[in-house]
Amino acid sequence: MVFAWILMIASALKKQLRQRFNDRIRFDEPMSRHTYFKVGGPADAWIAAVDENDLAFLMPLLHGNGLPFLILGGGTNLLVKDGGVQGVVIAMTGRLTEISTIDAATVCAMAGAKLNALCRYAIEKGLSGMNFAMGIPGTVGGAIRMNAGTVIGAIGSVLASIRVIGLDGESRRVPASLLRFGYRRMTVTDAAHVDLNDCAIVDGHFILAPGVPETLAAEADMLLKKRKAAQPVHLASAGCFFKNPEDGEPAGKLIDLAGLKGLKVGGG
Ligand SMILES: Cc1cc2nc3c(=O)[nH]c(=O)nc-3n(C[C@H](O)[C@H](O)[C@H](O)COP(=O)(O)OP(=O)(O)OC[C@H]3O[C@@H](n4cnc5c(N)ncnc54)[C@H](O)[C@@H]3O)c2cc1C
């Protein structure tokens, strides 16, 4: 009896979602189509959100129906199990991929924009500060959430603020002063009144410095060449897999020193 009731709610919700999203919703969507690793079982539903209205509609609806959600960036740092994802995966597309200039030093990048597109945009506008991220795959939203970076910089050092949409569907701008950046992670202070696990990052404002486009482009090319020489960028992966210790040698070097580089267990 209870089971039948749950099914009825689910099909009503499915109908509601289909009506709103039409061909932008897929049920039982294999996550292997959306992860860089090309692995991962089905998500109950996958939805391409095209603007903030979609997010403001979705978040309270899913919350109200007790459905978990996962915001998907470029899927470059996600390892999804064969059992798939329970709930709804939300992809950022359409207007959620735009990049614009706010003032002489500030760029607004929507969460679904490719991080590399933001780097190129900054170069074209003669703005310096984003080159550290050149070659990191994925989206601006994923990069903010992960505080993506390299040895020469990280997102946290150029971020002025982020905008998020929470479970209530309301949008809030959170200044960088209320954000905390650690090694490949970002948290918020209590004063922000935001739970990062319960919201979608919609955009980031980046404060950059004046630079010369030609010089920035040359530096970007050099960084890309270096990356291509060091990483198998054409192969399915999630980048560096091991967490670096806070202090001391990076994980890769420690693995190398322990004589474990190249060690394989099983096939593949
Ligand atoms: C070849 C390769 C090289 C890499 N090199 C680097 C590197 O040099 N430096 C580095 O830091 N990383 C590197 N990575 C890891 C990865 O690219 C970064 O962590 C990247 O920032 C993840 O972005 P994404 O959009 O793919 O996020 P995803 O993998 O899609 O998601 C990562 C996390 O962020 C969350 N998320 C994504 N978007 C949003 C949003 N809008 N709102 C809320 N949460 C969101 C997801 O739910 C998930 O928890 C590399 C990966 C690969 C495959």
The ligand as a MOL file (V3000), in Angstrom:
LIG
                    3D

  0  0  0     0  0            999 V3000
M  V30 BEGIN CTAB
M  V30 COUNTS 53 58 0 0 0
M  V30 BEGIN ATOM
M  V30 1 C 43.4340 15.2400 -17.1190 0
M  V30 2 C 43.0170 15.9740 -15.8600 0
M  V30 3 C 43.8470 16.9470 -15.3110 0
M  V30 4 C 43.4800 17.6260 -14.1420 0
M  V30 5 N 44.3170 18.5950 -13.6370 0
M  V30 6 C 43.9510 19.2750 -12.5250 0
M  V30 7 C 44.7900 20.3110 -11.9850 0
M  V30 8 O 45.8610 20.5990 -12.5000 0
M  V30 9 N 44.3560 20.9710 -10.8800 0
M  V30 10 C 43.1650 20.6790 -10.2770 0
M  V30 11 O 42.8310 21.3180 -9.2940 0
M  V30 12 N 42.3620 19.7110 -10.7640 0
M  V30 13 C 42.7220 19.0090 -11.8660 0
M  V30 14 N 41.8950 18.0270 -12.3510 0
M  V30 15 C 40.6590 17.7010 -11.6370 0
M  V30 16 C 39.4200 18.4640 -12.1600 0
M  V30 17 O 39.6130 18.8580 -13.4730 0
M  V30 18 C 39.1230 19.6950 -11.3160 0
M  V30 19 O 38.8740 19.3390 -9.9840 0
M  V30 20 C 37.9140 20.4640 -11.8740 0
M  V30 21 O 37.8880 21.7300 -11.2660 0
M  V30 22 C 36.5950 19.7610 -11.6700 0
M  V30 23 O 35.6310 20.4910 -12.3990 0
M  V30 24 P 34.3570 19.8070 -13.0570 0
M  V30 25 O 33.5260 20.8910 -13.6560 0
M  V30 26 O 34.7460 18.7250 -13.9890 0
M  V30 27 O 33.6480 19.2230 -11.7630 0
M  V30 28 P 32.9270 17.8160 -11.6030 0
M  V30 29 O 33.9520 16.7380 -11.6990 0
M  V30 30 O 31.7550 17.7170 -12.4950 0
M  V30 31 O 32.4210 17.9510 -10.1010 0
M  V30 32 C 33.3330 18.0350 -9.0240 0
M  V30 33 C 32.5520 18.4030 -7.7640 0
M  V30 34 O 32.0690 19.7400 -7.8660 0
M  V30 35 C 30.6610 19.7650 -7.7200 0
M  V30 36 N 30.1410 20.8080 -8.6050 0
M  V30 37 C 30.4080 20.9620 -9.9180 0
M  V30 38 N 29.7700 22.0510 -10.3900 0
M  V30 39 C 29.0830 22.5720 -9.3550 0
M  V30 40 C 28.2010 23.6930 -9.2130 0
M  V30 41 N 27.9180 24.5150 -10.2210 0
M  V30 42 N 27.6420 23.9230 -8.0000 0
M  V30 43 C 27.9300 23.1050 -6.9440 0
M  V30 44 N 28.7430 22.0430 -7.0180 0
M  V30 45 C 29.3200 21.7810 -8.2140 0
M  V30 46 C 30.1770 18.3880 -8.1190 0
M  V30 47 O 28.9170 18.0780 -7.5510 0
M  V30 48 C 31.2990 17.5360 -7.5510 0
M  V30 49 O 31.1270 17.3710 -6.1670 0
M  V30 50 C 42.2570 17.3280 -13.5140 0
M  V30 51 C 41.4020 16.3510 -14.0680 0
M  V30 52 C 41.7790 15.6800 -15.2320 0
M  V30 53 C 40.8550 14.6640 -15.8060 0
M  V30 END ATOM
M  V30 BEGIN BOND
M  V30 1 1 1 2
M  V30 2 1 2 3
M  V30 3 2 2 52
M  V30 4 2 3 4
M  V30 5 1 4 5
M  V30 6 1 4 50
M  V30 7 2 5 6
M  V30 8 1 6 7
M  V30 9 1 6 13
M  V30 10 2 7 8
M  V30 11 1 7 9
M  V30 12 1 9 10
M  V30 13 2 10 11
M  V30 14 1 10 12
M  V30 15 2 12 13
M  V30 16 1 13 14
M  V30 17 1 14 15
M  V30 18 1 14 50
M  V30 19 1 15 16
M  V30 20 1 16 17
M  V30 21 1 16 18
M  V30 22 1 18 19
M  V30 23 1 18 20
M  V30 24 1 20 21
M  V30 25 1 20 22
M  V30 26 1 22 23
M  V30 27 1 23 24
M  V30 28 2 24 25
M  V30 29 1 24 26
M  V30 30 1 24 27
M  V30 31 1 27 28
M  V30 32 2 28 29
M  V30 33 1 28 30
M  V30 34 1 28 31
M  V30 35 1 31 32
M  V30 36 1 32 33
M  V30 37 1 33 34
M  V30 38 1 33 48
M  V30 39 1 34 35
M  V30 40 1 35 36
M  V30 41 1 35 46
M  V30 42 1 36 37
M  V30 43 1 36 45
M  V30 44 2 37 38
M  V30 45 1 38 39
M  V30 46 1 39 40
M  V30 47 2 39 45
M  V30 48 1 40 41
M  V30 49 2 40 42
M  V30 50 1 42 43
M  V30 51 2 43 44
M  V30 52 1 44 45
M  V30 53 1 46 47
M  V30 54 1 46 48
M  V30 55 1 48 49
M  V30 56 2 50 51
M  V30 57 1 51 52
M  V30 58 1 52 53
M  V30 END BOND
M  V30 END CTAB
M  END
